[in-house]
């Protein structure tokens, strides 16, 4: 049976990139906690299907389609979720895109786009919900990073630069928002077997390396990240802030 955190019931949770992969698993787990879950994603078909499924089971879920690299669109989507469900009490900055790229081919425009996809929106989403959390007397912000930069992966230098910056962003926000009882933490997933990873990146050679380097000799799945995310959002983690939690099966 899943752990149920009674303090989360009826809280308004915002998840970016909630339509598939790790984000979808997070939306499902918060819905299970009886939260009001709003999520933003660029993928309309998958997200609408998720909403239909969860609301049919009685969950309170609201989807807003937006490109998170468009900050005005992001802020507008946050406003519409706030209108639907009330002030945001938990923000999960999950959205990202681990596109591979050769350093020789990176242009200034591509650099700016990858930073926008993987880092910039985290700051502006946090900025957008800060007034809600101050008025509420507290809140939780969880920023998703990656272990890619920690293990020194190549072939994705802009992505690893953005994901390493998540830790610096988290620590600064935790310091700034702490006096308002807002907890800010970072979560660094390892190689989580989303459908995208299975379709695009997992090879026999990659799986062999995974089994060699992880302490746990099995593939990790999105729900393992989701369960930990829900725990950090709950009052069971009430003293946890300004930290970087690695969830990678023991690779790092």
TORKOL-4160 file (C-alpha; in steps of 0.2 Angstrom, whole numbers, padded with zeros to 4 digits, m for minus):
252
<pt num="1" X="0000" Y="0000" Z="0000"/>
<pt num="2" X="0006" Y="0017" Z="m0004"/>
<pt num="3" X="0011" Y="0029" Z="0010"/>
<pt num="4" X="m0003" Y="0043" Z="0013"/>
<pt num="5" X="0002" Y="0060" Z="0020"/>
<pt num="6" X="m0013" Y="0067" Z="0027"/>
<pt num="7" X="m0006" Y="0085" Z="0027"/>
<pt num="8" X="m0006" Y="0085" Z="0008"/>
<pt num="9" X="m0024" Y="0082" Z="0006"/>
<pt num="10" X="m0033" Y="0097" Z="m0003"/>
<pt num="11" X="m0016" Y="0106" Z="m0006"/>
<pt num="12" X="m0014" Y="0114" Z="m0023"/>
<pt num="13" X="0001" Y="0106" Z="m0032"/>
<pt num="14" X="0009" Y="0112" Z="m0048"/>
<pt num="15" X="0019" Y="0101" Z="m0059"/>
<pt num="16" X="0029" Y="0106" Z="m0074"/>
<pt num="17" X="0031" Y="0093" Z="m0088"/>
<pt num="18" X="0017" Y="0083" Z="m0080"/>
<pt num="19" X="0010" Y="0074" Z="m0096"/>
<pt num="20" X="0022" Y="0060" Z="m0098"/>
<pt num="21" X="0037" Y="0051" Z="m0090"/>
<pt num="22" X="0043" Y="0056" Z="m0073"/>
<pt num="23" X="0031" Y="0071" Z="m0072"/>
<pt num="24" X="0016" Y="0059" Z="m0076"/>
<pt num="25" X="0021" Y="0048" Z="m0062"/>
<pt num="26" X="0022" Y="0063" Z="m0050"/>
<pt num="27" X="0005" Y="0069" Z="m0055"/>
<pt num="28" X="m0003" Y="0052" Z="m0052"/>
<pt num="29" X="0005" Y="0051" Z="m0035"/>
<pt num="30" X="m0001" Y="0068" Z="m0029"/>
<pt num="31" X="m0018" Y="0064" Z="m0036"/>
<pt num="32" X="m0018" Y="0049" Z="m0025"/>
<pt num="33" X="m0014" Y="0060" Z="m0010"/>
<pt num="34" X="m0031" Y="0069" Z="m0014"/>
<pt num="35" X="m0021" Y="0085" Z="m0019"/>
<pt num="36" X="m0028" Y="0097" Z="m0032"/>
<pt num="37" X="m0015" Y="0094" Z="m0046"/>
<pt num="38" X="m0012" Y="0107" Z="m0060"/>
<pt num="39" X="0001" Y="0103" Z="m0073"/>
<pt num="40" X="0009" Y="0111" Z="m0088"/>
<pt num="41" X="0015" Y="0102" Z="m0103"/>
<pt num="42" X="0018" Y="0106" Z="m0121"/>
<pt num="43" X="0010" Y="0089" Z="m0126"/>
<pt num="44" X="m0008" Y="0091" Z="m0128"/>
<pt num="45" X="m0014" Y="0073" Z="m0133"/>
<pt num="46" X="m0005" Y="0064" Z="m0119"/>
<pt num="47" X="m0009" Y="0076" Z="m0106"/>
<pt num="48" X="m0028" Y="0077" Z="m0110"/>
<pt num="49" X="m0029" Y="0058" Z="m0109"/>
<pt num="50" X="m0021" Y="0058" Z="m0092"/>
<pt num="51" X="m0033" Y="0071" Z="m0086"/>
<pt num="52" X="m0048" Y="0061" Z="m0093"/>
<pt num="53" X="m0041" Y="0045" Z="m0084"/>
<pt num="54" X="m0038" Y="0053" Z="m0067"/>
<pt num="55" X="m0054" Y="0064" Z="m0066"/>
<pt num="56" X="m0064" Y="0048" Z="m0071"/>
<pt num="57" X="m0058" Y="0041" Z="m0055"/>
<pt num="58" X="m0062" Y="0056" Z="m0045"/>
<pt num="59" X="m0046" Y="0065" Z="m0044"/>
<pt num="60" X="m0045" Y="0084" Z="m0046"/>
<pt num="61" X="m0033" Y="0087" Z="m0060"/>
<pt num="62" X="m0031" Y="0102" Z="m0072"/>
<pt num="63" X="m0020" Y="0103" Z="m0087"/>
<pt num="64" X="m0013" Y="0119" Z="m0096"/>
<pt num="65" X="m0004" Y="0117" Z="m0112"/>
<pt num="66" X="0010" Y="0129" Z="m0114"/>
<pt num="67" X="0028" Y="0130" Z="m0120"/>
<pt num="68" X="0038" Y="0133" Z="m0104"/>
<pt num="69" X="0052" Y="0143" Z="m0114"/>
<pt num="70" X="0039" Y="0156" Z="m0117"/>
<pt num="71" X="0039" Y="0164" Z="m0099"/>
<pt num="72" X="0023" Y="0175" Z="m0102"/>
<pt num="73" X="0014" Y="0159" Z="m0107"/>
<pt num="74" X="0021" Y="0150" Z="m0092"/>
<pt num="75" X="0015" Y="0164" Z="m0080"/>
<pt num="76" X="m0002" Y="0164" Z="m0089"/>
<pt num="77" X="m0004" Y="0145" Z="m0086"/>
<pt num="78" X="0001" Y="0147" Z="m0068"/>
<pt num="79" X="m0013" Y="0160" Z="m0066"/>
<pt num="80" X="m0026" Y="0149" Z="m0074"/>
<pt num="81" X="m0021" Y="0134" Z="m0062"/>
<pt num="82" X="m0022" Y="0146" Z="m0048"/>
<pt num="83" X="m0040" Y="0152" Z="m0054"/>
<pt num="84" X="m0045" Y="0133" Z="m0055"/>
<pt num="85" X="m0038" Y="0127" Z="m0039"/>
<pt num="86" X="m0032" Y="0141" Z="m0028"/>
<pt num="87" X="m0015" Y="0147" Z="m0022"/>
<pt num="88" X="m0001" Y="0136" Z="m0026"/>
<pt num="89" X="0006" Y="0127" Z="m0011"/>
<pt num="90" X="0018" Y="0115" Z="m0019"/>
<pt num="91" X="0029" Y="0118" Z="m0035"/>
<pt num="92" X="0038" Y="0103" Z="m0044"/>
<pt num="93" X="0049" Y="0110" Z="m0057"/>
<pt num="94" X="0051" Y="0094" Z="m0067"/>
<pt num="95" X="0051" Y="0098" Z="m0085"/>
<pt num="96" X="0067" Y="0096" Z="m0095"/>
<pt num="97" X="0073" Y="0088" Z="m0112"/>
<pt num="98" X="0089" Y="0079" Z="m0112"/>
<pt num="99" X="0093" Y="0081" Z="m0131"/>
<pt num="100" X="0111" Y="0075" Z="m0136"/>
<pt num="101" X="0122" Y="0087" Z="m0145"/>
<pt num="102" X="0140" Y="0088" Z="m0151"/>
<pt num="103" X="0150" Y="0103" Z="m0144"/>
<pt num="104" X="0156" Y="0107" Z="m0161"/>
<pt num="105" X="0138" Y="0110" Z="m0167"/>
<pt num="106" X="0131" Y="0121" Z="m0153"/>
<pt num="107" X="0127" Y="0138" Z="m0159"/>
<pt num="108" X="0122" Y="0153" Z="m0147"/>
<pt num="109" X="0104" Y="0151" Z="m0152"/>
<pt num="110" X="0104" Y="0132" Z="m0148"/>
<pt num="111" X="0113" Y="0136" Z="m0131"/>
<pt num="112" X="0100" Y="0149" Z="m0126"/>
<pt num="113" X="0086" Y="0136" Z="m0131"/>
<pt num="114" X="0093" Y="0122" Z="m0121"/>
<pt num="115" X="0095" Y="0133" Z="m0106"/>
<pt num="116" X="0077" Y="0139" Z="m0108"/>
<pt num="117" X="0071" Y="0121" Z="m0109"/>
<pt num="118" X="0081" Y="0115" Z="m0094"/>
<pt num="119" X="0084" Y="0129" Z="m0082"/>
<pt num="120" X="0076" Y="0146" Z="m0085"/>
<pt num="121" X="0058" Y="0141" Z="m0082"/>
<pt num="122" X="0062" Y="0134" Z="m0065"/>
<pt num="123" X="0067" Y="0151" Z="m0059"/>
<pt num="124" X="0052" Y="0160" Z="m0066"/>
<pt num="125" X="0039" Y="0147" Z="m0060"/>
<pt num="126" X="0046" Y="0149" Z="m0043"/>
<pt num="127" X="0045" Y="0168" Z="m0045"/>
<pt num="128" X="0027" Y="0166" Z="m0050"/>
<pt num="129" X="0021" Y="0155" Z="m0035"/>
<pt num="130" X="0031" Y="0165" Z="m0022"/>
<pt num="131" X="0017" Y="0177" Z="m0018"/>
<pt num="132" X="0005" Y="0162" Z="m0015"/>
<pt num="133" X="0017" Y="0153" Z="m0004"/>
<pt num="134" X="0021" Y="0169" Z="0006"/>
<pt num="135" X="0002" Y="0172" Z="0009"/>
<pt num="136" X="0000" Y="0154" Z="0014"/>
<pt num="137" X="0013" Y="0155" Z="0027"/>
<pt num="138" X="0024" Y="0143" Z="0018"/>
<pt num="139" X="0026" Y="0131" Z="0004"/>
<pt num="140" X="0037" Y="0118" Z="m0005"/>
<pt num="141" X="0048" Y="0120" Z="m0021"/>
<pt num="142" X="0056" Y="0105" Z="m0028"/>
<pt num="143" X="0068" Y="0107" Z="m0043"/>
<pt num="144" X="0073" Y="0093" Z="m0054"/>
<pt num="145" X="0091" Y="0091" Z="m0059"/>
<pt num="146" X="0101" Y="0076" Z="m0065"/>
<pt num="147" X="0116" Y="0065" Z="m0061"/>
<pt num="148" X="0122" Y="0067" Z="m0078"/>
<pt num="149" X="0134" Y="0081" Z="m0073"/>
<pt num="150" X="0139" Y="0072" Z="m0058"/>
<pt num="151" X="0145" Y="0056" Z="m0067"/>
<pt num="152" X="0153" Y="0066" Z="m0081"/>
<pt num="153" X="0142" Y="0061" Z="m0096"/>
<pt num="154" X="0148" Y="0068" Z="m0112"/>
<pt num="155" X="0138" Y="0072" Z="m0128"/>
<pt num="156" X="0126" Y="0084" Z="m0119"/>
<pt num="157" X="0137" Y="0099" Z="m0112"/>
<pt num="158" X="0123" Y="0112" Z="m0113"/>
<pt num="159" X="0111" Y="0100" Z="m0104"/>
<pt num="160" X="0124" Y="0095" Z="m0090"/>
<pt num="161" X="0128" Y="0114" Z="m0088"/>
<pt num="162" X="0109" Y="0118" Z="m0085"/>
<pt num="163" X="0107" Y="0103" Z="m0074"/>
<pt num="164" X="0122" Y="0107" Z="m0063"/>
<pt num="165" X="0115" Y="0125" Z="m0061"/>
<pt num="166" X="0099" Y="0118" Z="m0054"/>
<pt num="167" X="0109" Y="0115" Z="m0038"/>
<pt num="168" X="0115" Y="0133" Z="m0037"/>
<pt num="169" X="0097" Y="0140" Z="m0040"/>
<pt num="170" X="0090" Y="0129" Z="m0027"/>
<pt num="171" X="0102" Y="0134" Z="m0013"/>
<pt num="172" X="0100" Y="0152" Z="m0017"/>
<pt num="173" X="0081" Y="0151" Z="m0017"/>
<pt num="174" X="0081" Y="0141" Z="m0001"/>
<pt num="175" X="0091" Y="0154" Z="0008"/>
<pt num="176" X="0080" Y="0168" Z="0001"/>
<pt num="177" X="0063" Y="0160" Z="0004"/>
<pt num="178" X="0067" Y="0151" Z="0021"/>
<pt num="179" X="0061" Y="0166" Z="0032"/>
<pt num="180" X="0044" Y="0164" Z="0024"/>
<pt num="181" X="0044" Y="0145" Z="0029"/>
<pt num="182" X="0046" Y="0140" Z="0010"/>
<pt num="183" X="0057" Y="0124" Z="0008"/>
<pt num="184" X="0067" Y="0122" Z="m0008"/>
<pt num="185" X="0076" Y="0106" Z="m0012"/>
<pt num="186" X="0083" Y="0098" Z="m0028"/>
<pt num="187" X="0081" Y="0081" Z="m0034"/>
<pt num="188" X="0094" Y="0073" Z="m0045"/>
<pt num="189" X="0087" Y="0057" Z="m0054"/>
<pt num="190" X="0099" Y="0044" Z="m0061"/>
<pt num="191" X="0095" Y="0035" Z="m0077"/>
<pt num="192" X="0076" Y="0033" Z="m0075"/>
<pt num="193" X="0067" Y="0021" Z="m0088"/>
<pt num="194" X="0054" Y="0032" Z="m0095"/>
<pt num="195" X="0047" Y="0028" Z="m0112"/>
<pt num="196" X="0057" Y="0041" Z="m0120"/>
<pt num="197" X="0073" Y="0034" Z="m0113"/>
<pt num="198" X="0068" Y="0016" Z="m0118"/>
<pt num="199" X="0064" Y="0022" Z="m0136"/>
<pt num="200" X="0079" Y="0034" Z="m0139"/>
<pt num="201" X="0094" Y="0031" Z="m0128"/>
<pt num="202" X="0094" Y="0013" Z="m0120"/>
<pt num="203" X="0106" Y="0002" Z="m0129"/>
<pt num="204" X="0113" Y="m0015" Z="m0125"/>
<pt num="205" X="0130" Y="m0006" Z="m0121"/>
<pt num="206" X="0121" Y="0007" Z="m0111"/>
<pt num="207" X="0112" Y="m0006" Z="m0101"/>
<pt num="208" X="0128" Y="m0016" Z="m0097"/>
<pt num="209" X="0136" Y="0000" Z="m0091"/>
<pt num="210" X="0120" Y="0004" Z="m0080"/>
<pt num="211" X="0121" Y="m0013" Z="m0072"/>
<pt num="212" X="0140" Y="m0012" Z="m0069"/>
<pt num="213" X="0139" Y="0006" Z="m0061"/>
<pt num="214" X="0123" Y="0006" Z="m0051"/>
<pt num="215" X="0123" Y="m0002" Z="m0034"/>
<pt num="216" X="0105" Y="m0009" Z="m0037"/>
<pt num="217" X="0106" Y="m0021" Z="m0052"/>
<pt num="218" X="0090" Y="m0016" Z="m0060"/>
<pt num="219" X="0082" Y="m0003" Z="m0070"/>
<pt num="220" X="0074" Y="0012" Z="m0060"/>
<pt num="221" X="0056" Y="0017" Z="m0065"/>
<pt num="222" X="0047" Y="0034" Z="m0064"/>
<pt num="223" X="0036" Y="0030" Z="m0050"/>
<pt num="224" X="0051" Y="0028" Z="m0038"/>
<pt num="225" X="0055" Y="0047" Z="m0041"/>
<pt num="226" X="0037" Y="0051" Z="m0039"/>
<pt num="227" X="0035" Y="0043" Z="m0022"/>
<pt num="228" X="0051" Y="0052" Z="m0016"/>
<pt num="229" X="0044" Y="0068" Z="m0023"/>
<pt num="230" X="0028" Y="0066" Z="m0013"/>
<pt num="231" X="0038" Y="0063" Z="0003"/>
<pt num="232" X="0048" Y="0078" Z="0001"/>
<pt num="233" X="0033" Y="0089" Z="m0002"/>
<pt num="234" X="0025" Y="0082" Z="0014"/>
<pt num="235" X="0027" Y="0088" Z="0032"/>
<pt num="236" X="0036" Y="0071" Z="0035"/>
<pt num="237" X="0051" Y="0081" Z="0027"/>
<pt num="238" X="0047" Y="0097" Z="0037"/>
<pt num="239" X="0065" Y="0101" Z="0041"/>
<pt num="240" X="0072" Y="0097" Z="0024"/>
<pt num="241" X="0078" Y="0112" Z="0014"/>
<pt num="242" X="0093" Y="0118" Z="0004"/>
<pt num="243" X="0098" Y="0100" Z="0000"/>
<pt num="244" X="0101" Y="0090" Z="m0016"/>
<pt num="245" X="0094" Y="0072" Z="m0015"/>
<pt num="246" X="0101" Y="0059" Z="m0027"/>
<pt num="247" X="0089" Y="0046" Z="m0033"/>
<pt num="248" X="0100" Y="0035" Z="m0044"/>
<pt num="249" X="0101" Y="0017" Z="m0037"/>
<pt num="250" X="0119" Y="0021" Z="m0031"/>
<pt num="251" X="0128" Y="0026" Z="m0047"/>
<pt num="252" X="0135" Y="0042" Z="m0040"/>
